[in-house]
Every structure is written in C-alpha cells, then in structure tokens.
C-alpha cells in the first residue's frame, strides 16, 4: 500500500524513549495510513509496547513527537483515547461481572449516550460471536472468549484506530483465525485502522498490509512484505530459483553475465538468481545450449520469516 501523505492516522517523528538512562525506543519515524492494517513486528524487548504507551499518551517520549488522528498524544491524551481502542495483551475485565456489565462500564466511561448503550452492546457481541454469553460472568469465560470480548470492548466506542497487542497469543488455531477474520471484516466494512503488535509471523503475514520490524528500539525495516524482500536480496525485482541435472564449473559465471542479473547464489544444488526482469525464457535457452537438463525453475517469493530472520542476522 502506498503512503498518502495527507491520509495519516499515526505520525511519529524522531521519537525516543529512555528509562533510567536506557534507550528503549530510538529515533523512531513512523506513519500509518487511515484504513490500513499495520503490523508492528519484533521480539519481546524490541520496544513495541513502549511505542503503544506513547501512542496512547500513557507515557511521555523523552524526545520527538507523536500524533494520532491529528492529536498530539502527549498534550491531548484524552482526545487520542476517544478516537482509539486498545486491546492489551493482558486483559483487565471485572470477572465477577457479566460481559454485558463490563461493556456497559466501558460505554459509560466513554460518555456513550445511555439510550444507545444496549444496542451498541448487542451489535458488538454479534460481531465477535458472544451474543449467547451476554449475561455470563466473565470469570467463566475461556481465554479465547475473553479476547473476543476484548475486541467488543474496543469496538463499542467506534474507534478510528484499534491497537491490538498480541491479539491471538495463546489461542488455538480455530479461535485465532476467527479473531483475524473479524479484524479483516472490520477493516473492510467499517474502515477501522488497525495497529497490531506481535512477534507471531503467521498472524502478521496473514492480514497486515504493511509491517515494521523492530529490534532493540529501532525500526530496522518497514514496508509491504515484497518491498522488504527486494531491499534484502540483491536489489532485484525477481528471485528465480533453478534446479538442474548438473552444474558445470562455468555455469554460474554464465548466469552472472546475463543481462539484468544482479546476483547468483548456489544453495544446496539450487541456483538462485536475483534479477531486474523475469528472464526465465533466456535462462532456459542458456541451460539447453549447455546440454543441461532443467528440472525446475520458479519465481521465489520472500516469506516474512525469511525477511525477519535476515534482518536480525544483519542487525
């Protein structure tokens, strides 16, 4: 997704945060567009949670600035909270209250008109599939049900931005997929922007339109997955993987001399070319001319796991 400079919901400029002299967020520049699903990816301790706290105005940056929906998170935290829903990794519901009672409490805290509250509760419980559990004590809920109630709690205030911290952590695959499906539907139908903080590659790859990779407080890679891969693997647009019956000593050099080839690597009898163009027909001709049997050739996509590990290897 290309970045529209007039359409940002999050803008962080030269954002840094220190605790007791230790830098946990280091000179971060970040923009998130309205209507996208942005994944903030990185291991524990990378600085993701501190960024969220600064976004919500719950801690002040040491330097730099951050805005949400045009409001400065440091100077206008109440306005930021009115436009933003937050699902923390550790949920804090009143377990001796029902799902409905917890949602009423959230609605009243957000000054939702009393004559609208019951309808809003019914609407959000339908979305997360908890209508039948409306009057059940939250203390009786499974972990997955609490996560879904957490999303309902976020949605009841009609946020422009929803920040979800590890939304599927510890859940079985079926429940996790239901939550991801809810996120994609809400993004498409209600145009809610999502910022998802996670260390789970699968989750981020499934639903995020763009990602930022954090390590030791720094943003070390940002963009759509394809563009991140292009920046890593030799600078070419295409990665072509070739398997042949034999690899004569001069074959790799011939590949290197082909037009638009940026790099050639040999990995476990597989030849990988990084190129500016899709030159598979020319590769086939060269192989045939050298009396070699071509057994396989394909365009190789950069998986998020590969990109992630490569960045940390280079870090």
Phi, psi and omega per residue, in radians:
X1 nan 2.201 3.116
X2 -1.305 2.648 -3.077
X3 -1.576 2.141 3.067
X4 -1.610 1.986 -3.032
X5 -1.174 -0.261 3.106
X6 -1.742 0.152 -2.969
X7 -2.265 0.519 -3.109
X8 -1.465 2.474 2.983
X9 -1.841 -0.428 3.036
X10 -2.188 2.270 3.050
X11 -2.367 1.999 3.055
X12 -2.006 2.287 -3.116
X13 -2.201 2.126 3.077
X14 0.834 0.759 -3.008
X15 -1.435 2.188 3.101
X16 -2.363 2.629 3.088
X17 -2.490 2.286 3.097
X18 -2.133 2.468 2.999
X19 -2.131 2.108 3.113
X20 0.876 0.737 3.095
X21 1.454 -0.109 3.127
X22 -1.708 2.240 -3.139
X23 -1.445 2.073 -3.137
X24 -1.860 -0.388 2.958
X25 -2.308 2.216 -2.938
X26 -2.117 1.750 2.981
X27 0.926 0.918 -3.089
X28 -1.410 2.283 2.954
X29 -2.075 2.135 -3.040
X30 -2.593 2.376 2.984
X31 -2.246 2.413 3.060
X32 -2.177 2.257 -3.117
X33 -1.385 2.620 2.990
X34 -1.062 2.348 3.037
X35 1.504 0.077 3.111
X36 -1.833 2.939 3.027
X37 -1.964 1.898 -3.060
X38 -1.845 2.257 3.138
X39 -1.777 2.161 3.061
X40 -1.756 1.898 -2.924
X41 -2.001 2.403 3.090
X42 2.940 2.817 3.138
X43 -1.258 2.947 3.050
X44 -1.012 2.400 -3.126
X45 1.550 0.058 -3.105
X46 -1.354 -0.308 -3.117
X47 1.963 0.037 -3.073
X48 -1.081 -0.836 -3.085
X49 -1.151 -0.615 3.116
X50 -1.165 -0.649 3.076
X51 -1.068 -0.759 3.133
X52 -1.092 -0.757 3.130
X53 -1.062 -0.682 3.106
X54 -1.238 -0.643 3.071
X55 -1.003 -0.743 -3.068
X56 -1.471 -0.035 -3.114
X57 1.298 0.365 -3.124
X58 -1.560 -0.245 2.968
X59 -2.580 2.572 -3.078
X60 -1.597 2.474 3.053
X61 -1.175 2.626 3.034
X62 -1.253 -0.630 3.066
X63 -2.708 2.862 -3.117
X64 1.511 -3.050 -3.085
X65 -2.460 2.771 3.105
X66 -2.571 2.349 3.139
X67 -2.224 2.531 3.047
X68 -2.234 2.138 -3.139
X69 0.939 0.601 3.107
X70 1.501 -0.029 -3.136
X71 -1.822 2.398 3.099
X72 -1.299 2.132 -3.042
X73 -1.130 -0.493 -3.131
X74 -1.399 -0.780 -3.069
X75 -1.549 -0.424 -3.071
X76 -2.256 0.932 -3.058
X77 -1.116 -0.563 -3.133
X78 -1.138 -0.746 3.121
X79 -1.135 -0.654 3.095
X80 -1.102 -0.787 -3.107
X81 -1.134 -0.515 3.129
X82 -1.227 -0.448 -3.105
X83 -1.751 -0.079 -2.985
X84 -2.190 2.353 2.988
X85 -1.835 2.527 -3.063
X86 -2.312 2.166 3.049
X87 -1.919 1.786 -3.130
X88 -1.295 2.863 3.113
X89 -1.120 -0.706 3.108
X90 -1.831 1.965 -3.055
X91 -1.384 2.605 -3.064
X92 -2.198 0.946 3.110
X93 -1.387 2.754 3.002
X94 -1.411 1.930 -2.990
X95 -1.339 -0.274 3.088
X96 -1.612 0.173 3.058
X97 -2.016 2.739 3.105
X98 -1.329 2.953 3.067
X99 -1.015 -0.781 3.137
X100 -1.055 -0.793 -3.109
X101 -1.123 -0.673 3.084
X102 -1.104 -0.715 -3.127
X103 -1.241 -0.617 3.052
X104 -1.045 -0.765 3.138
X105 -1.044 -0.780 3.108
X106 -1.113 -0.753 -3.131
X107 -1.076 -0.749 -3.140
X108 -1.176 -0.660 3.085
X109 -1.068 -0.524 -3.118
X110 -1.712 0.285 3.028
X111 1.015 0.595 3.059
X112 -1.335 2.347 -3.081
X113 -0.982 2.376 -3.040
X114 -1.038 -0.561 -3.120
X115 -1.348 -0.063 3.123
X116 -1.877 -0.240 -2.960
X117 -1.087 -0.863 -3.063
X118 -1.074 -0.692 3.130
X119 -1.159 -0.731 3.122
X120 -1.078 -0.726 3.118
X121 -1.072 -0.812 3.136
X122 -1.059 -0.745 -3.116
X123 -1.087 -0.822 -3.069
X124 -1.278 -0.537 3.101
X125 -1.214 -0.556 3.030
X126 -1.102 -0.785 -3.102
X127 -1.024 -0.738 -3.069
X128 -1.676 0.062 3.045
X129 1.270 0.620 -3.122
X130 -2.121 0.370 -3.115
X131 -0.974 -0.745 -3.096
X132 -1.227 -0.268 -3.094
X133 -1.819 0.239 -3.053
X134 -0.934 -0.727 -3.061
X135 -1.832 0.320 3.105
X136 -1.579 2.489 3.093
X137 -1.121 2.363 -3.114
X138 -1.124 -0.469 3.088
X139 -1.074 -0.302 3.123
X140 -1.662 -0.037 -3.095
X141 -1.339 2.569 2.962
X142 -1.310 2.975 3.122
X143 -1.063 -0.705 3.121
X144 -1.133 -0.693 3.110
X145 -1.129 -0.682 3.108
X146 -1.126 -0.673 3.090
X147 -1.096 -0.744 3.129
X148 -1.162 -0.666 3.066
X149 -1.134 -0.606 3.084
X150 -1.073 -0.691 3.082
X151 -1.168 -0.692 3.065
X152 -1.052 -0.709 3.130
X153 -1.087 -0.636 3.076
X154 -1.197 -0.737 -3.000
X155 -1.305 -0.410 -3.001
X156 -1.116 -0.371 3.138
X157 -1.659 0.165 -3.129
X158 0.866 1.068 -3.054
X159 -1.300 2.634 2.946
X160 -1.352 -0.601 -3.098
X161 -2.219 2.323 3.046
X162 -2.064 2.151 3.119
X163 -1.829 2.084 -3.084
X164 -2.062 2.103 -3.124
X165 -1.770 1.932 -3.126
X166 0.872 1.051 -3.012
X167 -1.169 -0.340 -3.130
X168 -2.062 0.234 -3.115
X169 -1.046 2.220 3.053
X170 1.374 0.129 -3.108
X171 -1.729 2.678 3.059
X172 -1.265 2.876 -2.980
X173 -1.056 -0.709 -3.099
X174 -1.089 -0.842 -3.138
X175 -1.170 -0.718 3.120
X176 -1.036 -0.752 -3.140
X177 -1.168 -0.598 3.073
X178 -1.101 -0.725 3.137
X179 -1.152 -0.746 3.118
X180 -1.106 -0.681 3.108
X181 -1.121 -0.720 3.075
X182 -1.021 -0.767 -3.123
X183 -1.057 -0.813 -3.104
X184 -1.150 -0.662 3.112
X185 -1.144 -0.793 -3.126
X186 -1.140 -0.645 3.094
X187 -1.121 -0.748 -3.085
X188 -1.323 -0.796 -3.001
X189 -1.499 -0.559 -3.100
X190 -1.933 -0.011 3.120
X191 0.991 0.597 3.077
X192 -1.379 2.298 3.045
X193 -1.429 2.376 3.123
X194 -2.066 2.330 2.914
X195 -1.957 2.012 -3.075
X196 -1.969 2.063 3.102
X197 -1.701 2.207 -3.073
X198 -2.827 2.791 2.933
X199 -1.935 0.141 -3.106
X200 -1.625 1.912 -3.073
X201 -1.085 -0.724 -3.103
X202 -1.021 -0.816 -3.126
X203 -1.018 -0.879 -3.066
X204 -1.123 -0.735 -3.099
X205 -1.172 -0.564 -3.090
X206 -1.172 -0.703 -2.907
X207 -2.188 -0.233 -3.004
X208 -1.489 2.403 3.090
X209 -1.432 -0.550 3.049
X210 -2.469 2.773 3.108
X211 -2.380 2.722 2.950
X212 -2.206 2.312 -3.124
X213 -1.815 2.121 -3.110
X214 -1.806 2.492 2.998
X215 -2.656 2.193 3.073
X216 0.907 0.733 3.054
X217 1.466 -0.039 -3.102
X218 -1.969 2.582 2.988
X219 -1.512 1.895 -3.036
X220 -1.760 -0.072 3.054
X221 -2.919 2.455 -3.122
X222 -2.641 2.445 3.077
X223 2.526 -3.005 3.012
X224 -1.276 2.731 -3.020
X225 -1.022 -0.737 -3.128
X226 -1.059 -0.742 -3.092
X227 -1.228 -0.569 3.059
X228 -1.092 -0.724 3.121
X229 -1.126 -0.684 -3.140
X230 -1.099 -0.605 -3.134
X231 -1.258 -0.304 -3.073
X232 -1.696 -0.703 -2.887
X233 -1.802 1.158 2.972
X234 1.476 -0.041 3.049
X235 1.461 -0.028 3.135
X236 -1.550 2.869 -3.120
X237 -1.431 -0.440 -3.049
X238 -2.183 2.446 2.984
X239 -2.023 1.995 -3.055
X240 -1.904 2.162 -3.122
X241 -1.808 2.274 -3.018
X242 -2.223 2.364 3.019
X243 -2.153 2.206 -3.104
X244 -2.244 2.896 -3.072
X245 -1.231 -0.519 3.106
X246 -2.673 2.750 -3.104
X247 -2.195 1.582 3.085
X248 -1.034 2.716 -3.045
X249 -1.053 -0.478 -3.086
X250 -1.679 -0.031 -3.047
X251 -1.136 -0.777 -3.115
X252 -1.079 -0.649 3.127
X253 -1.165 -0.646 3.094
X254 -1.131 -0.686 3.069
X255 -1.083 -0.745 -3.117
X256 -1.063 -0.530 -3.098
X257 -1.498 -0.033 3.130
X258 -1.274 2.589 3.134
X259 -1.076 2.380 3.062
X260 1.345 -0.034 3.111
X261 -1.346 2.212 -3.139
X262 -1.653 -0.657 -3.126
X263 -2.718 2.733 3.102
X264 -2.348 2.244 3.115
X265 -2.299 2.568 3.069
X266 -1.972 2.070 -3.127
X267 -2.279 1.898 3.085
X268 0.915 0.883 3.118
X269 1.202 0.143 3.008
X270 -1.843 2.344 3.112
X271 -1.747 2.256 3.138
X272 -2.073 2.108 3.116
X273 -1.871 2.346 2.978
X274 -1.848 2.177 -2.980
X275 -2.353 2.779 3.038
X276 -1.454 -0.332 -3.120
X277 -2.334 2.834 3.031
X278 -1.412 1.750 -3.042
X279 -1.900 0.536 -3.117
X280 -1.036 -0.677 3.081
X281 -1.067 -0.702 3.126
X282 -1.185 -0.630 3.099
X283 -1.121 -0.759 3.128
X284 -1.042 -0.773 -3.140
X285 -1.065 -0.779 -3.124
X286 -1.069 -0.730 -3.125
X287 -1.139 -0.769 3.133
X288 -1.111 -0.741 3.134
X289 -1.063 -0.437 -3.139
X290 -1.709 0.265 3.086
X291 0.944 0.744 3.114
X292 -1.990 2.504 3.111
X293 -1.527 2.134 3.068
X294 -1.501 2.071 -3.116
X295 -1.738 -0.426 3.131
X296 -2.872 2.497 3.035
X297 -2.676 2.291 -3.134
X298 -2.693 2.770 3.002
X299 -1.365 2.266 -3.098
X300 -1.810 2.153 3.060
X301 -1.460 2.596 3.076
X302 -1.472 1.989 3.077
X303 -1.286 2.702 3.130
X304 -1.082 -0.629 3.132
X305 -1.080 -0.729 3.136
X306 -1.117 -0.767 3.130
X307 -1.103 -0.823 -3.108
X308 -1.009 -0.874 -3.122
X309 -1.159 -0.621 3.132
X310 -1.131 -0.766 3.129
X311 -1.056 -0.764 -3.097
X312 -1.266 -0.494 3.037
X313 -1.156 -0.656 -3.108
X314 -1.418 -0.311 -3.038
X315 -1.145 nan nan
